[in-house]
Amino acid sequence: MKLETIIILSPALNPGENGIVVGVAAVFCMSSVEADAQAGALWSSSDQQDGVTPEEGSRFGENHAMIQRRTRERMTLTALLESRLCPKAIVPQPEAGGLTSPKMKRRPPRTDPSRVAVASFGRAERARAQEEGAIRLGQPHAIFISGVAGFVGSKLARLFIDRGYPVVGFDNLSRGSRENLSGLLTNERFIFEKVDLSDANAVRSRFLNCHSRILISEVWHMAANSDIPAGIADASVDLRDTFLSTFNVLDSMKEVGIPFLAFASSSAVYGNLGEAPISEDVGPLLPISNYGAMKLASEALISAAVENWLDRALIFRFPNVIGVPATHGVVLDFVRKLRSTPNKLNVLGSGRQRKAYLHVNDLIDALVYLRENASERLGYYNIGPEDKGVTVSFIAETTVEAVAPGAGIEYGVEDRGWTGDVPRFSYDIAKIRALGWRPQLGSADAVRKAVVEIVGQEGHL
Ligand SMILES: NC(=O)c1ccc[n+]([C@@H]2O[C@H](COP(=O)([O-])OP(=O)(O)OC[C@H]3O[C@@H](n4cnc5c(N)ncnc54)[C@H](O)[C@@H]3O)[C@@H](O)[C@H]2O)c1
């Protein structure tokens, strides 16, 4: 098959990214044999420049698809010229940066914050231009979501699919379900794999396989143990589902050089700091649950990755989130208890616990808002309502009224619902507000809305 090269130059893209666009078009025009040969040749020239040894190269040489993918990511107009794929191209000097593999990048340590701010702005701009370019040109540009069958992950997947992105999602279905993915599983832009993210080999091989089928450019890590008492009873639950899942996701990202990670952390990283509004820079952070501990440890891993090889990460710290599809949480718990014993509701703790509740629609809105508006290399944000929260007794009364009016409510004596429960806290969301985001609903309205939604969800029981 004769090679035809399509050159598409867009002023919105910087030279390095133009190089990638041309490279992708060129490789797609080749027969697979020619593509393999060219990919090998280009791998040799670009990797030699990067100081990759032949031994390292031969590791990649075992898999032609991987060579092609790595080549596509690394190709620049200069490399194309050198390989004589595109002899007539006029080559502007490639800018430093663009898509590179982890091996190509060794950033100097971050010592001067102002330099970092400028550099990160450039990177964010480039990422946006690249994303717009990729979508305009019809190139695949997938978003990976771990924990995709869960409450938040499934909502995110729907949103990104609706916005035109292909989505690759992993979940072991331990707490999420295929039901939460109804309508998505048949969507041609959605790839679902049942994978245990605590299994390093499985994550690596399935992730690399998906990435070779469709280019993944960002990762949303939502998988975790979401049952705090389960992690108190058996600490290995959070080690496995919350910490190791983060470790393994990062490892696969590093392997293929994915530049952006969004991570669902939690207010649990703060521990019990009393009722004063908690801002992001409070410390020391001393979580009181294994869940919070493993979330904090995951944040630490991400911070180290940003220092070493990851271009950009966003850490979201949110409190209780409610809405549908509910997989866990106080409202679902109350609704199910009342369905089985409609005359009484047993509440864990005194009912005086006061916490902030965020509706899931507000959460998703905030996540996407930060994706588009936060520009730090390592951004960490509280996301929550603006009030001091509502009491558990308010949630119990609202649920009883909706499900079983007249049922008696029995409270425990302890202020805490369980070990590791933080009985009272309120959130300072000034940082995300300064970027221009505010939630639509306060805690009380979020609870009222979620009760109606969850009663609807559980209606068939
Ligand atoms: N919902 C909240 O109130 C809340 C609050 C703060 C933080 N978060 C965080 O947000 C994220 C999403 O929470 P959610 O409410 O959607 O929880 P969820 O339990 O509904 O979703 C988590 C998903 O991860 C999957 N999962 C867990 N361990 C896995 C493993 N080892 N391999 C593969 N999949 C695995 C589960 O099956 C589930 O589908 C979690 O990281 C959670 O810790 C949630």
The ligand as an ORCA input file, in Angstrom:
! r2SCAN-3c Opt
* xyz 0 1
  N     -19.721      9.169     47.972
  C     -19.137      9.848     48.930
  O     -19.792     10.292     49.867
  C     -17.667     10.118     48.862
  C     -17.119     11.084     49.709
  C     -15.761     11.339     49.640
  C     -14.957     10.662     48.748
  N     -15.524      9.717     47.944
  C     -14.648      9.004     47.018
  O     -15.177      9.133     45.711
  C     -14.918      7.947     44.973
  C     -16.210      7.415     44.407
  O     -17.061      7.108     45.497
  P     -18.474      6.458     45.275
  O     -19.390      7.083     46.235
  O     -18.808      6.475     43.835
  O     -18.183      4.979     45.776
  P     -18.684      3.629     45.100
  O     -18.416      2.545     46.091
  O     -20.060      3.776     44.586
  O     -17.711      3.499     43.866
  C     -16.405      2.980     43.977
  C     -16.268      1.930     42.886
  O     -14.948      1.393     42.964
  C     -15.044     -0.004     42.744
  N     -13.897     -0.641     43.373
  C     -13.568     -0.674     44.681
  N     -12.452     -1.382     44.849
  C     -12.055     -1.797     43.626
  C     -10.973     -2.569     43.141
  N     -10.060     -3.102     43.958
  N     -10.885     -2.799     41.819
  C     -11.819     -2.295     40.956
  N     -12.860     -1.559     41.359
  C     -12.976     -1.302     42.683
  C     -16.360     -0.433     43.383
  O     -16.863     -1.635     42.856
  C     -17.241      0.764     43.064
  O     -17.950      0.572     41.861
  C     -14.251      6.980     45.930
  O     -12.865      7.075     45.755
  C     -14.628      7.516     47.288
  O     -13.676      7.178     48.272
  C     -16.855      9.442     47.974
*
